[in-house]
Amino acid sequence: MGTRWSATIVAPPPGVQTAIQGVLTHILAQMSHWERCSQLSQINAAAPGGWHGIAPEFIHVMGVALDIAARSDGAFDPAIGALVDLWGFGPPGPREDAPSDAAIDAARSAAGPGAIELDAPPAPPAPRPPRAARPVGDRQGPCRRRGRDAVARPWLR
């Protein structure tokens, strides 16, 4: 996800670093826009409008991201990947100059409510109606939280 990780554990059990790395590698294989082979990167490289199968964890994170977007009236937008890339903060890397107004307008048109459709099965305890099919964005906030939770879960029983 374009970052590093560290864990401070008092009296760590044997193999904890390998276990943590395994959990994070699993999540990156699904949701990293920095990893070319991730499910997210494959979806982003596909033609718009198609449906793609994604892992249950990815479905959960997308549901959280879309919920945050709705609750924040779009202040958090998981579909801003084109804008992130355009300004030089995504996988394509930095840019030397500012993007044109036309390029900004085109990237904005791919973002916002309804840009991502999620057809997920209802999950207890609160079934959610289907939402929006082209995750072109940056969901690193909810994705990082998912990583933290997944790493901690085995040792918090």
C-alpha positions as CSV (number, residue, x, y, z in Angstrom):
1,M,0.0,0.0,0.0
2,G,3.0,2.2,-0.5
3,T,4.0,2.1,3.1
4,R,5.9,0.2,5.7
5,W,4.7,-1.7,8.8
6,S,6.0,-2.3,12.2
7,A,4.6,-4.0,15.3
8,T,5.7,-3.6,18.9
9,I,4.8,-6.8,20.7
10,V,5.8,-7.6,24.3
11,A,7.0,-11.2,24.5
12,P,6.1,-12.1,20.9
13,P,5.3,-15.7,20.2
14,P,7.6,-17.6,17.8
15,G,6.9,-16.9,14.1
16,V,4.8,-13.7,14.7
17,Q,6.7,-11.6,12.1
18,T,6.2,-14.3,9.5
19,A,2.5,-14.6,10.4
20,I,2.0,-10.8,10.3
21,Q,3.8,-10.6,6.9
22,G,1.5,-13.4,5.6
23,V,-1.6,-11.6,6.6
24,L,-0.5,-8.3,5.1
25,T,0.7,-10.0,1.9
26,H,-2.8,-11.6,1.6
27,I,-4.4,-8.2,1.9
28,L,-2.0,-6.5,-0.5
29,A,-2.8,-9.2,-3.1
30,Q,-6.4,-8.0,-3.0
31,M,-6.4,-4.3,-2.3
32,S,-3.1,-2.6,-3.1
33,H,-3.2,-0.1,-6.0
34,W,0.7,-0.3,-5.8
35,E,0.9,-4.1,-6.6
36,R,0.2,-4.7,-10.4
37,C,-1.1,-8.2,-9.8
38,S,-3.6,-7.2,-7.0
39,Q,-7.3,-7.7,-7.6
40,L,-7.7,-3.9,-7.4
41,S,-5.0,-3.2,-10.0
42,Q,-6.5,-5.8,-12.3
43,I,-9.9,-4.2,-12.0
44,N,-8.4,-0.7,-12.6
45,A,-6.7,-2.0,-15.7
46,A,-9.9,-3.5,-17.1
47,A,-12.4,-1.6,-19.3
48,P,-15.0,0.4,-17.3
49,G,-18.4,-1.1,-16.7
50,G,-17.6,-4.7,-16.2
51,W,-18.2,-6.8,-13.2
52,H,-15.3,-8.5,-11.4
53,G,-15.2,-11.1,-8.7
54,I,-13.3,-10.0,-5.5
55,A,-12.4,-11.7,-2.3
56,P,-14.8,-11.5,0.7
57,E,-12.3,-9.2,2.6
58,F,-12.2,-6.9,-0.3
59,I,-16.0,-6.8,-0.5
60,H,-16.0,-5.9,3.2
61,V,-13.5,-3.1,2.8
62,M,-15.4,-1.7,-0.3
63,G,-18.6,-1.8,1.7
64,V,-16.9,0.2,4.5
65,A,-15.4,2.7,2.0
66,L,-18.7,3.3,0.3
67,D,-20.5,3.7,3.7
68,I,-17.9,6.3,4.8
69,A,-18.3,8.1,1.4
70,A,-22.1,8.2,1.9
71,R,-21.9,9.3,5.5
72,S,-19.3,12.0,4.7
73,D,-21.4,13.3,1.8
74,G,-18.5,12.5,-0.5
75,A,-15.7,14.1,1.6
76,F,-14.1,10.6,1.5
77,D,-14.3,9.2,-2.0
78,P,-13.0,5.7,-2.8
79,A,-13.3,6.5,-6.5
80,I,-10.6,9.2,-6.7
81,G,-7.9,7.0,-8.1
82,A,-7.7,8.9,-11.4
83,L,-7.3,12.2,-9.5
84,V,-4.7,10.7,-7.2
85,D,-2.7,9.4,-10.2
86,L,-3.2,12.7,-12.1
87,W,-1.7,14.7,-9.4
88,G,1.3,12.4,-9.1
89,F,0.5,10.6,-5.8
90,G,-0.4,7.2,-7.2
91,P,1.5,4.3,-8.7
92,P,2.4,6.2,-11.9
93,G,4.6,8.5,-9.7
94,P,5.2,12.2,-9.4
95,R,4.8,14.6,-12.1
96,E,6.7,17.7,-13.0
97,D,3.8,20.1,-13.8
98,A,0.2,20.6,-12.8
99,P,-2.5,18.7,-14.8
100,S,-4.6,20.7,-17.2
101,D,-8.1,21.7,-16.3
102,A,-9.5,19.4,-18.9
103,A,-7.6,16.4,-17.4
104,I,-8.8,17.3,-13.9
105,D,-12.4,17.6,-15.1
106,A,-12.1,14.2,-16.9
107,A,-10.7,12.6,-13.7
108,R,-13.4,14.2,-11.6
109,S,-16.1,12.7,-13.9
110,A,-14.9,9.2,-13.0
111,A,-15.2,9.9,-9.2
112,G,-18.1,10.6,-6.9
113,P,-21.3,8.9,-5.8
114,G,-22.2,6.0,-8.1
115,A,-18.7,5.7,-9.6
116,I,-18.3,2.3,-7.8
117,E,-21.0,-0.3,-7.8
118,L,-20.7,-3.2,-5.3
119,D,-23.0,-6.1,-5.7
120,A,-22.3,-7.8,-2.4
121,P,-24.3,-10.5,-0.5
122,P,-25.9,-9.1,2.6
123,A,-23.8,-9.6,5.7
124,P,-25.1,-9.8,9.3
125,P,-25.8,-8.0,11.4
126,A,-27.1,-5.2,9.1
127,P,-27.7,-6.3,5.5
128,R,-26.7,-3.5,3.1
129,P,-28.4,-2.9,-0.3
130,P,-26.2,-3.3,-3.3
131,R,-24.0,-0.3,-4.0
132,A,-21.8,0.8,-6.8
133,A,-18.5,-1.8,-10.3
134,R,-15.3,0.0,-11.0
135,P,-13.1,0.6,-8.0
136,V,-10.7,3.1,-9.5
137,G,-9.7,4.7,-6.3
138,D,-7.8,5.0,-3.2
139,R,-9.3,3.1,-0.3
140,Q,-6.1,3.0,1.7
141,G,-7.8,4.3,4.9
142,P,-10.2,1.4,5.3
143,C,-7.7,-1.0,3.8
144,R,-5.0,-0.1,6.3
145,R,-7.5,-0.5,9.1
146,R,-8.4,-4.0,7.7
147,G,-4.7,-4.8,7.7
148,R,-4.3,-3.7,11.3
149,D,-7.3,-5.7,12.5
150,A,-6.4,-8.8,10.5
151,V,-2.9,-8.8,12.0
152,A,-4.1,-8.3,15.6
153,R,-7.0,-10.8,15.5
154,P,-5.0,-14.1,16.1
155,W,-3.4,-12.7,19.2
156,L,-6.5,-11.0,20.8
157,R,-8.5,-14.2,21.5
